[in-house]
Amino acid sequence: MAKAIFHREFHYTSRKVNAGWSVKASPKPQTFPRELIDGAVVAGVAKEVLPKRSVGDQLE
């Protein structure tokens, strides 16, 4: 699953499975399948929120 902040409402129908989603705009990050997040970013209605690095990752 991936996270993004949606600036506008977004409707998406999967190209892989028999499913669809309707996402409401919100200033808080929302979690959805990667397929939907990628489509929303390409459509310009969302900005992906990247995962925070763990402390162990910063030591390398």
C-alpha angles and dihedrals in degrees: 000000000000134000132227141164110237117214095184137021112278133195120196136179117201120243090201107044137021096266142105136191138205114203124194121214115260137163088226122084114258127203121228138146115293090246092061095043092051091050092049093049092049090048089052096238098110143036117216119239110218119217117260116252116248122236090253091057091055094056095065 
